[in-house]
Amino acid sequence: MAEFNIKQDAVLNHLFKYLQEGRTIRSAEELLKLSTRSPDQKRLVLDTFKRFGPELLKPIFEALDGNISYQELKIFRLYYLIKNR
């Protein structure tokens, strides 16, 4: 990202589109390293994705009382999609 002066949000958006096209990413675990959340918080977010699905982030953001940023939700969505393919 630094080499090409690209923001993390842009990379996450492109990865989401990449996955939607049916392609795969090798290591989902590397994505979770981008999150600063505790293991319990990570489980909570992923459980919320199970309840609401990965299509829309707003219902998940609201279910988590706005405590997880949209940027982190994008990370979790990618992880969820990779793990559930």
Backbone torsions as a table, in degrees:
resi	resn	phi	psi	omega
1	MET	NA	-43.4	-178.9
2	ALA	-65.8	-39.8	-177.9
3	GLU	-61.6	-37.3	-177.3
4	PHE	-104.6	5.1	179.3
5	ASN	55.0	51.0	-179.4
6	ILE	-114.4	137.6	178.9
7	LYS	-77.5	151.0	179.7
8	GLN	-57.3	-39.2	-179.2
9	ASP	-59.6	-40.6	178.6
10	ALA	-64.7	-40.7	178.8
11	VAL	-63.8	-44.9	180.0
12	LEU	-63.0	-39.9	177.3
13	ASN	-63.4	-42.0	179.1
14	HIS	-67.3	-39.3	177.3
15	LEU	-63.9	-37.9	177.7
16	PHE	-62.5	-46.4	178.0
17	LYS	-62.6	-39.8	178.2
18	TYR	-58.4	-45.7	178.5
19	LEU	-67.5	-37.6	179.0
20	GLN	-63.4	-26.0	178.6
21	GLU	-81.0	3.8	176.5
22	GLY	91.8	5.8	178.5
23	ARG	-85.3	168.5	-178.9
24	THR	-123.4	159.5	175.0
25	ILE	-118.7	136.8	-172.5
26	ARG	-66.1	-49.0	-170.8
27	SER	-121.2	101.4	176.8
28	ALA	-68.8	-30.8	-177.7
29	GLU	-61.9	-32.0	178.3
30	GLU	-63.2	-32.9	179.0
31	LEU	-64.4	-41.7	-177.9
32	LEU	-65.8	-20.9	176.7
33	LYS	-67.0	-18.5	178.2
34	LEU	-76.5	-15.5	-179.2
35	SER	-92.3	141.5	178.7
36	THR	-97.6	6.9	-176.4
37	ARG	-74.3	153.0	176.9
38	SER	-70.8	161.8	177.2
39	PRO	-55.9	-38.8	178.3
40	ASP	-65.2	-41.3	178.3
41	GLN	-65.7	-39.5	178.3
42	LYS	-61.4	-43.7	177.8
43	ARG	-61.2	-42.4	179.3
44	LEU	-60.4	-45.7	179.8
45	VAL	-63.3	-45.6	-179.4
46	LEU	-66.0	-36.0	174.9
47	ASP	-64.2	-35.8	178.0
48	THR	-67.4	-37.9	174.8
49	PHE	-62.8	-36.7	177.4
50	LYS	-62.4	-39.5	-179.1
51	ARG	-71.1	-42.3	-171.7
52	PHE	-103.7	-16.9	-176.0
53	GLY	84.0	165.2	-173.8
54	PRO	-92.7	0.5	-172.9
55	GLU	-66.4	-47.2	-177.4
56	LEU	-118.9	136.7	-179.2
57	LEU	-88.4	-27.2	-175.8
58	LYS	-58.3	-46.1	178.6
59	PRO	-60.8	-34.6	179.0
60	ILE	-71.5	-44.4	177.2
61	PHE	-55.7	-46.4	-178.7
62	GLU	-69.8	-39.4	179.0
63	ALA	-63.0	-28.0	178.8
64	LEU	-95.6	16.8	176.9
65	ASP	57.0	28.7	177.6
66	GLY	71.4	13.7	-176.7
67	ASN	-81.9	-11.2	178.7
68	ILE	-118.2	126.2	-177.4
69	SER	-66.7	157.6	177.2
70	TYR	-61.0	-35.8	179.3
71	GLN	-62.4	-43.7	177.3
72	GLU	-68.7	-36.0	177.3
73	LEU	-61.8	-34.5	176.7
74	LYS	-64.4	-38.4	176.5
75	ILE	-62.4	-48.5	-179.7
76	PHE	-64.4	-36.4	178.4
77	ARG	-62.8	-44.2	178.0
78	LEU	-60.8	-46.1	178.7
79	TYR	-59.0	-47.4	-179.3
80	TYR	-59.5	-44.7	-179.3
81	LEU	-63.9	-41.8	-179.7
82	ILE	-64.8	-45.0	-176.9
83	LYS	-70.3	-22.9	-175.2
84	ASN	-109.8	26.5	176.5
85	ARG	-94.6	NA	NA
